[in-house]
Amino acid sequence: MNSTQFAGAKPAVIDIKLKRIGDLFAELDPSPLVERDIDDTVEEFLVDCALEKPRDAELAIMIHLPAPDAESDGEKLTEAIQNYFAFMADREAGRIRRLFREGRQALGIGLVFLLVCVSLGQAAFTLYGGTAGTLAREGLSIIGWVANWRPVEIFLYDWRPLRRRQRVFEQLARARVELRIDNG
C-alpha cells in the first residue's frame, strides 16, 4: 500500500522508524502476527502522536524499515495493529463501565449517608437547640455532603480521560498502515 492509495481527505500521518517489523511487537508474545500485542513503548508513541492529531482525523501509520523482512506482509501487519487497538478500545470501554458502576454504588451509599447525617443533625438541633444544635446540624450536613465527593468526582471528571483514550484507540484501530522501505 502506498500513500496515493489513501482515499478521501488526506490522513494525519504518524511516522515510525523501525529496524525490523518485530520491534513493533512485544518480544515475549509468541502469538501469530495478527494476534500479537504491540510493544508498550511503541503503543505509547502511537497514542501520544494520535493525541496530537485532530480528534476526528483519519490516521495513517507509516512504518519505515531499512529493508524488507519476513514479517513485511502489509495486510497482516494492518490487521495486527487494528486488532490490537480494537481490543484496547474495548478494554477502555470496560473500564468506563466499571467506573460508572463504582460511581453509582458510591452515589447510593453517599446519598444514604447524607440522609442519615441530615436526620441526625436535625435531631441534634431539635434536642439541643441554640449554638450546640446548630453546630451539630451544620457539621453533620457538611460531613454528609463531603461523603458524596467521590461519586461527583467520578461522574464529572474521572471518566473523561478514559473516554479520550478509548477514542484514540478506536482512531488507531481504523488507521491505515503503510510500509515504506528507506534504502540508505
N, C-alpha and C positions, 0 to 999 in steps of 0.2 A: 504494500500500500504506500502511496506517496502523497504529499500534501496537495497535489492537484485533484485527488480523489475526494477531498472533503467537500460535501455538498452544502448549499445554503450559506449562511453567514460564516465569515472566517472564524474558526475556533480559536480560543485562547490556548496557546501552546505552552506546555510545560516540558522543558528540555531536561533530560537526564543523561549523563555520560557514564557509561559502564565499561569495564574491561571485558566482561562476558555476561551473558544473559543470567547465568547462575547467581550473579551478585545482586540481582533484583529480589531474590527469594531467600527465605530463612534457610540457613545452612543445614540445620538439623531436621528439616522436614523432608521425609523420604517419599512423600506423595507424588503421583504423576503431575506433570507440569500444570495442567488446568485446575488442579486442586490444591496447589501449594500456597503457603502463606507468604505474603510479601515481607521482606526484611523490615524490622522495626525502624531502622534509620531511613530506609527508602520510603516507607509509609509516612513517616513524619515529614520528610522532604516534600512528598507529593501533596499531603494535606496542607502544609504551610503554603506551598505555591498556589493551590486551589483557593485557599482563603484570601489570597491577594487578588484573585480574579473576580470579576463581577458575579454576583450570586446566580444570575440566570444565563451565564455564558456557557456555551458548548465548549467542552475541553478536548484537547488532543494531547496525548503524551508522546513526545518524540524521544525515542531511545537511541542514543548514539553509541555505536560499537566500533572498535578499531578494525575488526574483521568478523565475518560471519562465523557462528559456531553451531554446534549440533542442535541447540535449542532455539535457533533463529526462525522458527515457524511463526510467522506473524499472526495467523488466525488463532493458533493455540495460545500464543502469548496474550493476545487481546482477550480471549476467553478467560484465561487465568486471572488477569488483572480485573476484569469486570466481575468475575465470580467472587473474588476476594472482597472487593469493595461493596458488592451487593450484600454479602454476608455481614460485613462490618456495619452497613446501614441497618440491616435487620437487628443486629445486636444492639445498636444505639436505640432503636425503636423499643426494644425490650427494656432497656434501662429507663427510658422515659416512662413507659407503662408502670414499671416497679416504683419509680419515684412518685408518680401521681397516686399510686396505691398507698404508699407511705404517707403522702400528704393528706389523703382522705382519712386515713386512720388517725394521724396526728390531729387533724381538724376535729374529728369526732371526740377524741379524748380531751382536746383543748376546750371545746365548747361545753362539755360536761363539767370540766374543772372550773371553767368560768362561771357557769350556772351555780355550782356549789359555792364558789368564792363570793359571788354577789349575794346569794342567800345567807351565807354566814355573816357577811358584812352587814346586811340589813338586820339580821337577828341581833348582832352585837350593838348596832345603833339603837335598836328598839330597847334592848336590855339596859345599856349603859347611858345612852344619850350623851349630850354635851360633846366635849372635845374628845374624850376617850372613844366614844361610839363613832364619831365622825372619822377619827384616825383609823380605827379598825375597819370601818366600811371602805374608806378610800384605799387603805393598804391592801386589803383583800381584793378589791376591784383591780388594782394595778397588777397584783400577782396573777390574777385570772387572765388579764389581757396579755401579760408577758408570756404566759404559758402557750399562747396562740402564735407566738413569733415564728416558730418552726413551720407550721403549715403555710403561713403567709409568705415566708421566705421561699418555700418550695414552689408555690403557685405563682409568685411574682418573678422570681429570679433564677432558681436552680435549674429549671428545665430548659431555659433558653440556650445555654452553651451546648447542652446535649443535642438539642434540635438542630443547632447550627452544624455540629459535627455530622449528624445524620444527613443533612442536606449536602454537605461536602462529599460524604461517602457516596451518596446517590449520584452526585455530579461526576465523581471519578468512576463509578460503575458504568456510566453511559459514555465515558471518554473513548475516543478513538485512539488506537495505538499505532504508531508508525515506527518502523526500524530504519535507521539510517546508518550505513557503513561509511565511516570517516577514514579514508585512507590517508595515512600520514599524520 
